[in-house]
Amino acid sequence: MNSEDRVISEECNGVLTPIGDALYVIGGKWKLRVIASLKDGSMRFNEIQRTVGGISARVLSSELKELELNGFVKRIVHAKTAPVVVEYELTPYSDSLTEVLHALASWGTMHRDKLRKER
């Protein structure tokens, strides 16, 4: 491998590692959808499930736990109510994903239009 190939390889690894880190935290079918559903404010579990659509309760529970663990979602328990009410809301840290969500929505729209035109 010559020095130019090494520089390209280092640049590639310099991009692949952070992309891998990001996908580890927000990857998958549901996490960004759950975050997007909470953009308008706090919601209860069943409200999130209805808004996202197609996600099972077990998977939603797991995704919310992971999002909470990574600092994107905050779980709020209203223990003074009967029955106890649990809501989920986005943390300020979730704002760091705003550009990612907009870019994915824009690309998704473009890609869907492309596929429609090709049919």
Secondary structure, DSSP 8 states (H G I E B T S, - for coil): --HHHHHHHHHHHHHHHHHHHHHHHH-SSSHHHHHHHTTTS-EEHHHHHHHH-S--HHHHHHHHHHHHHTTSEEEEEETTSSS-EEEEEE-GGGGGGHHHHHHHHHHHHHHHHHHHHH-
